[in-house]
Amino acid sequence: MLRIRLAGEDALLHPTGTLYLPVRRTLLVADAHFGKAVSFRKLGVPVPRGTSSETVARLDAALADTQAGHLVFLGDFLHSARSHSTGTLAVLQAWREAHAGLPVTLVRGNHDDRAGDPPASLRFSVVDEPLRVGPFALCHHPRPVAGAYVLAGHWHPCISVRGRAFERLRLPCFWIGDDSGQLPGQAVGILPAFGAFTGMHRIEPRAGDRIFPIAGDAVRALPRLPVP
């Protein structure tokens, strides 16, 4: 995990794409999109199986590494109404039973509006954005919130980097906007998409942004773009 300072607090960037706030003992997960693969298969698109189990295994790894006391999904927990399949819900129910004492909150995103809230048996607290936690506003959509630093998802950010053999790689990344208050409208940090079957959107960093790509089991820091 890579430790950074954000809005006056420590934040740990985990190679699964989650962000941990140690002072709050809170683990943030953006864009899990459980049931996306089964949604595609129901439309006749041949896509991989087992993605929900893979996503749950990565979630278990992040929880074990951080020992978080609260889990917050930053929107798009389920992908669509078709995600309420027997197989997907069985994986999620088994995961929930293994973490029965863990408080879990979902901040609704745009896909949650279409998919509906998780089943009551998962025992999630479900709220609309923003969810205020200390200096942070936990959201799905990466829009500024007055008086807070926003942590959100939605964009599925990635960065293009050039390798030593002149190849270009697309790596998921944490896109952390300026937290100094000197750049109005940029106090927003965006987490990479967490789900095992999600796409990525290439970003164009701005002056003052901090970019942290994920390469395998490591989170790296790119040079910060200077503020004019």
C-alpha positions in Angstrom: 0.0 0.0 0.0 1.1 3.5 -0.7 0.5 6.2 2.0 -0.3 9.7 1.0 -1.7 12.8 2.8 -5.1 13.9 1.7 -7.2 16.7 3.2 -5.1 16.7 6.3 -5.3 12.9 6.9 -3.4 9.8 5.9 -4.9 7.7 3.1 -3.6 4.3 2.0 -3.8 3.4 -1.7 -4.2 -0.4 -2.1 -3.2 -2.3 -5.3 -6.7 -3.7 -5.5 -7.9 -0.1 -6.3 -9.4 0.5 -2.9 -8.6 3.4 -0.6 -8.3 3.1 3.1 -8.8 6.0 5.6 -7.0 4.7 8.7 -8.2 7.5 11.1 -11.8 6.5 10.1 -11.0 2.7 9.8 -13.0 2.9 6.6 -12.3 1.1 3.3 -13.6 2.7 0.1 -14.5 0.7 -3.0 -15.7 2.2 -6.3 -17.6 0.6 -9.1 -17.7 -3.1 -8.2 -20.4 -3.8 -10.9 -21.3 -7.2 -9.5 -23.3 -9.1 -12.0 -22.0 -7.3 -15.1 -20.9 -10.5 -16.8 -24.2 -12.3 -16.2 -26.0 -9.2 -17.5 -24.0 -9.4 -20.8 -24.6 -13.2 -21.0 -28.4 -12.7 -20.6 -28.1 -10.4 -23.7 -26.3 -13.1 -25.6 -22.8 -11.7 -25.3 -20.1 -14.4 -24.5 -18.1 -13.1 -21.6 -16.0 -14.8 -18.8 -17.6 -16.6 -15.9 -16.5 -16.4 -12.3 -15.9 -12.6 -12.2 -18.1 -12.2 -9.1 -15.9 -14.7 -7.2 -12.8 -13.0 -8.4 -14.0 -9.6 -7.3 -15.0 -11.0 -3.9 -11.5 -12.5 -3.5 -9.9 -9.2 -4.1 -12.2 -7.5 -1.7 -11.3 -10.1 1.0 -7.6 -9.3 0.3 -8.1 -5.6 0.8 -10.1 -6.1 4.0 -7.5 -8.5 5.4 -4.6 -6.1 4.6 -6.3 -3.0 6.1 -8.3 -4.6 9.0 -11.0 -2.0 8.1 -13.9 -1.6 10.5 -16.3 -0.1 7.9 -16.7 -0.8 4.2 -18.2 1.8 1.9 -19.1 1.2 -1.7 -18.9 4.4 -3.7 -21.8 3.5 -6.1 -22.5 0.9 -8.8 -22.5 -2.1 -6.5 -24.7 -4.1 -8.9 -24.5 -3.5 -12.6 -28.1 -3.8 -13.7 -31.5 -5.3 -12.8 -30.3 -8.5 -14.5 -27.5 -8.7 -11.9 -30.0 -10.1 -9.4 -29.2 -13.6 -10.6 -29.1 -16.7 -8.4 -25.4 -17.2 -8.9 -24.3 -13.6 -8.3 -26.5 -13.3 -5.2 -25.3 -16.6 -3.8 -21.6 -15.4 -4.1 -22.5 -12.1 -2.4 -24.6 -13.8 0.4 -21.7 -16.2 1.2 -19.3 -13.2 1.4 -21.7 -11.3 3.7 -22.0 -14.3 6.0 -18.2 -14.5 6.2 -18.2 -10.8 7.3 -21.4 -10.7 9.3 -20.0 -8.2 11.8 -18.7 -5.7 9.3 -20.8 -2.5 8.8 -21.3 -1.9 5.0 -22.7 1.2 3.4 -23.6 1.8 -0.2 -23.6 5.3 -1.6 -26.0 5.0 -4.5 -24.6 5.5 -8.1 -26.2 5.7 -11.5 -26.2 1.9 -12.0 -27.8 1.4 -8.6 -30.7 3.6 -9.8 -31.3 1.0 -12.5 -30.3 -2.2 -10.6 -32.1 -1.3 -7.4 -30.8 -1.6 -3.9 -29.0 -4.7 -2.8 -31.2 -7.4 -1.2 -32.1 -6.8 2.4 -30.4 -10.0 3.4 -27.0 -8.4 2.7 -27.7 -5.9 5.4 -26.3 -2.8 3.7 -27.0 0.7 4.8 -27.9 2.5 1.6 -27.7 6.3 1.3 -27.7 9.0 -1.4 -24.6 11.0 -2.0 -22.8 12.8 -0.4 -22.0 10.8 2.7 -19.9 13.1 4.9 -17.1 11.5 6.9 -14.7 14.0 8.5 -13.2 16.3 5.9 -14.5 14.0 3.1 -17.6 13.7 1.1 -18.1 10.2 -0.2 -19.9 10.1 -3.5 -20.3 8.2 -6.7 -20.2 11.1 -9.1 -16.9 13.1 -9.0 -18.4 16.6 -8.5 -17.2 19.2 -6.0 -19.0 19.5 -2.7 -18.6 22.7 -0.8 -16.4 22.5 2.3 -15.3 18.9 1.6 -12.8 16.8 -0.3 -14.8 14.5 -2.5 -13.8 10.8 -2.9 -15.7 9.2 -5.8 -15.8 6.7 -8.6 -17.8 6.6 -11.9 -15.0 7.4 -14.3 -13.0 4.1 -14.1 -9.8 6.1 -14.6 -6.6 4.8 -16.3 -3.4 6.4 -17.5 -1.3 5.5 -20.6 2.4 4.9 -19.8 5.2 4.0 -22.1 7.3 0.9 -21.4 11.1 0.4 -21.9 10.4 -1.4 -25.1 8.4 1.6 -26.4 5.1 -0.3 -25.8 2.2 1.6 -24.3 0.3 0.3 -21.4 -3.1 1.3 -19.9 -3.0 1.1 -16.2 -5.9 1.7 -13.7 -5.1 4.7 -11.5 -6.1 6.8 -8.5 -6.7 10.3 -9.9 -6.3 12.6 -6.9 -7.2 16.3 -7.5 -5.6 19.2 -5.7 -6.4 19.4 -2.0 -4.7 22.7 -1.2 -7.8 24.8 -1.9 -5.9 26.8 -4.4 -7.5 25.2 -7.5 -11.3 25.7 -7.2 -13.3 22.7 -8.4 -10.4 20.2 -8.2 -10.9 19.0 -4.7 -12.0 15.6 -6.0 -10.3 12.2 -5.9 -11.4 9.4 -8.1 -10.8 5.7 -7.4 -10.2 3.1 -10.1 -13.0 0.7 -10.9 -12.8 -2.3 -8.6 -14.8 -5.0 -10.4 -13.0 -7.8 -12.2 -15.1 -7.1 -15.4 -15.1 -3.4 -15.9 -13.7 -1.1 -18.6 -11.3 1.9 -18.1 -11.4 5.5 -19.2 -8.2 7.2 -20.1 -7.8 10.5 -18.3 -6.0 13.7 -19.0 -4.3 15.0 -15.7 -4.5 18.6 -14.9 -2.0 20.9 -13.1 -2.0 20.1 -9.4 -3.3 16.5 -9.9 -1.6 13.5 -8.4 -1.7 10.3 -10.4 -1.1 6.9 -8.9 -1.2 4.0 -11.4 -1.5 0.4 -10.3 1.0 -2.0 -11.8 0.4 -5.6 -10.6 0.8 -5.6 -6.8 2.2 -2.1 -6.5 0.9 1.4 -6.5 3.3 4.0 -8.0 3.4 7.8 -7.9 3.8 9.7 -11.2 5.4 13.2 -11.0 2.9 15.8 -10.0 2.0 18.3 -12.7 3.1 21.8 -11.5 0.6 24.5 -10.9 1.3 27.5 -13.1 
